[in-house]
């Protein structure tokens, strides 16, 4: 399962140098399940040849509006496109969209889409002083007020660079899909934590964090405001709380929940043991014994502080069959009063494909697929919990 399965994307390309990025963007949209047709302004064709996008999309490229009324064919009320993605969008293009000026194929498609109620996503790219111009900022705010999704640029080297492909794809999926989690705040934990032994050594585990990030992305696509608690970089689909240890993660989750969370998805592989860290580097070349102390269970701590919060747990085990896995998961389900538990075998750590059981009090249903599909399944199961 992919985030854009079956979605028709009209890709509007305007005359920013970032137009060179659209070939790979088109490929990524298609990798995520979308069909793509490109529309280019005259300025864009001076930067990237239409044949490049014809190859990338496997469709003819619109470079002028003809008697076929391509803007209506693509973005009219009964048009082909499910969403118009303008990427890159120059200051000139955003200003014209705000003023309903239709003098390029891209701006004509934008006016048509906005009038027809077709979702529109805009990914600006320009020099930073242009992005900071009061008129450009006013135009952006005006277009945003029409429920257009903007994908914020990356401010680097004096330029407002186009957002990453991942950010644009996820914003497009969020714009075009149903948003049953709109208005909800979901906290997601992800990846491994680590416990300091000394200033250079840690105790940790093999968890990659891919599952937790997939859940966070899926909740974002379904409309939620997401807080991702992990030992990793900032991401475009969530507010990140950076942590290192199990204690850090627990404290950050409690802070995020206190701010008004509607649910917690505890997908991280949190350290089960900690150790009193040495202030100086331990000498190597000799045997060493560490006294390990058990860390408090995050979900137990959160449950004690928030008795009514819906919590989704993850359970990782080694060996045994599905019956054993479900039995162990139900013990945690009952002890902490979880909404449901996603249980799997440790053999899936770090792999692209996964197999899990969704364990509830009276059922255990199987999921097979990639991490993206698992994330979407978790988000959809969470929707059911919150609706109930």
Secondary structure as GFF3:
##gff-version 3
##sequence-region A 1 388
A	DSSP	beta_strand	8	13	.	.	.	ID=ss1
A	DSSP	three_ten_helix	17	21	.	.	.	ID=ss2
A	DSSP	alpha_helix	22	31	.	.	.	ID=ss3
A	DSSP	beta_strand	35	40	.	.	.	ID=ss4
A	DSSP	alpha_helix	42	45	.	.	.	ID=ss5
A	DSSP	alpha_helix	50	57	.	.	.	ID=ss6
A	DSSP	alpha_helix	70	75	.	.	.	ID=ss7
A	DSSP	beta_strand	83	89	.	.	.	ID=ss8
A	DSSP	alpha_helix	91	99	.	.	.	ID=ss9
A	DSSP	alpha_helix	105	116	.	.	.	ID=ss10
A	DSSP	beta_strand	119	124	.	.	.	ID=ss11
A	DSSP	beta_strand	126	127	.	.	.	ID=ss12
A	DSSP	alpha_helix	128	131	.	.	.	ID=ss13
A	DSSP	alpha_helix	134	144	.	.	.	ID=ss14
A	DSSP	beta_strand	149	150	.	.	.	ID=ss15
A	DSSP	beta_strand	154	156	.	.	.	ID=ss16
A	DSSP	beta_strand	159	161	.	.	.	ID=ss17
A	DSSP	alpha_helix	165	176	.	.	.	ID=ss18
A	DSSP	beta_strand	185	189	.	.	.	ID=ss19
A	DSSP	beta_strand	195	196	.	.	.	ID=ss20
A	DSSP	beta_strand	202	203	.	.	.	ID=ss21
A	DSSP	alpha_helix	210	221	.	.	.	ID=ss22
A	DSSP	beta_strand	225	230	.	.	.	ID=ss23
A	DSSP	beta_strand	239	242	.	.	.	ID=ss24
A	DSSP	alpha_helix	246	258	.	.	.	ID=ss25
A	DSSP	beta_strand	263	266	.	.	.	ID=ss26
A	DSSP	beta_strand	273	274	.	.	.	ID=ss27
A	DSSP	beta_strand	293	294	.	.	.	ID=ss28
A	DSSP	alpha_helix	298	305	.	.	.	ID=ss29
A	DSSP	beta_strand	310	317	.	.	.	ID=ss30
A	DSSP	alpha_helix	322	336	.	.	.	ID=ss31
A	DSSP	beta_strand	340	345	.	.	.	ID=ss32
A	DSSP	three_ten_helix	346	348	.	.	.	ID=ss33
A	DSSP	beta_strand	353	360	.	.	.	ID=ss34
A	DSSP	beta_strand	363	370	.	.	.	ID=ss35
A	DSSP	alpha_helix	371	387	.	.	.	ID=ss36
###
